[in-house]
Amino acid sequence: MAARLGSVISLLSGERGALLTRGASYTVEPKRYVRGLRRNPVKVLFPEGTTAKTPRQPPRKEPTCVGPGADASSGKGAGRSLPASGVAPPPAPRLPGDPSVTRDQVEGLRFERAVPGDKRLARVVSVARSRTFREHQGKILLEGKRLICDALEAGVSPQMLFFSTVERLRELPLDKLKRATLVKVKFEEIKIWSNLVAPQGVIAIFSRPEPSRLSFPQTGQSVPLSLICDNIRDPGNLGTILRSAAAAGCHDVLLTKGCVDAWEPKVLRAAMGAHFRLPIYSSLDWGDIESHLPEPVTVHVADNFTGPGSVMEETEAKTSSKPSKARDYGWVSARGVHKNLGYEEYDRDSDSDSEDAALSLPFVDVKLYHEIWAQNPTAVVIGGETHGLSVESVQLAEKTAGKRLYVPLVPGVDSLNSAMAASIILFEGRRQMLNLSGTSERKGKYLVRGQRK
């Protein structure tokens, strides 16, 4: 058997040598796929700045051991995974009533991380936008770094603050947020509930401030000039008026009950922080307004004089001693006399003598806005564009020997925007008061020099 196998092997080796000889008639065709397998693999080029993803490694299993005091037979405390050091890390602190929210710190200030499904931001923002809630609960909503910083500098008490990133939180004065609840939420959540076109990633709830408890930075730059807003219904106009009053250095601003809420979000955006630069008193009756004004005081009303008022008629009105009617005023509402009729309705219904007597108004002289009228102290009443000045404001002007201030307009233009008219008159009043104080100081210097001589 062994001899037969040896002969077969020798025969096969001989045939193999014959096939490889140069003169052999048999040829072996190489396979195509053999050459393809010998090629180098194609090199994959990744985008600039990225690298190839490394294969995901399975998580490393820590050795399982039984902690001290654990009962291996019952399984209590057994099977807990411990790190290589053998000491288990302390458990993450949990909020009371919400085990899914953990706490973190930034510069010693603790904040919460809201989990998906947290409705606190939606609930707080939706309720704080209601005027009834703001007045009954005593809370206001502020958004953006500038407004929040101005409120904190003025001494307003923060209650809850929502922020998107830790960097946004660091931009605020952290030392004044120690008593507030800080919640970190996703920027998408803030974007949903924000009133801004470009949200800044920070929203705060504050206690409704009391003007007497706040500290205003420009108290030393103010002049004895008060502004009374009478039935300002448009939020943008009221915010612009407050901004102009703060820029003109007014002593304070008084709002009647017919005005829009000063802490409405649109008013806050238009005012650009004016709420924290001068005292603002809201929802006042005319009796309360008189108690807020110093004694003695002169109250002037801003009148656009849209009635049949030529220069000749203005001169006659100054010299006349008869009481004026509602039609002699540019925009005086007659709410206190006959429902809510406007100027045109009064002009149309004032035919009989009895009606004229019933619709008569106090007589107040007319004066151009650039003439001398700002004396210490002074108050100016700005009426709304819809209802205009109230009868009570004109009565207060007559009581304090005030004037009807108006800005002359070219023919064909009915009136100015209430915010623009307020800005013109307030800055003119500031100029007159500064000139008066400067003149008094110069006179005092001259007297001292004369006495020295």
Secondary structure, 3 states (H helix, E strand, C coil): CHHHHHHHHHHHHHHHHHHHCCCCCCCCCCCHHHHHHCCCCCCCCCCCCCCCCCCCCCCCCCCEECCCCCECCCCECCCEECCCCCCCCCCCCEECCEEEEEEEEECCEEEEECCCCCCHHHHHHHHHCCHHHHHHHCEEEEECHHHHHHHHHHCCCEEEEEECCHHHHHCCCHHHCCCCEEEECCHHHHHHHCCCCCCCCEEEEEECCCHHHCCCCCHHHCCCEEEEEECCCCHHHHHHHHHHHHHCCCCEEEEECCCCCCCCHHHHHHHCCHHHCCCEEEEECHHHHHHHCCCCCEEEEECCCCCCCCHHHHHHHHHCCCCEEHHHCCCECCCCCCCCCCHHHHHHHCCCHHHHHHCEECCCCEEECCCCCCCCCEEEEEEECCCEECHHHHHHHHHCCCCEEECCCCCCCCCCCHHHHHHHHHHHHHHHHHHHHHHHHHHHHHHHHHHHC
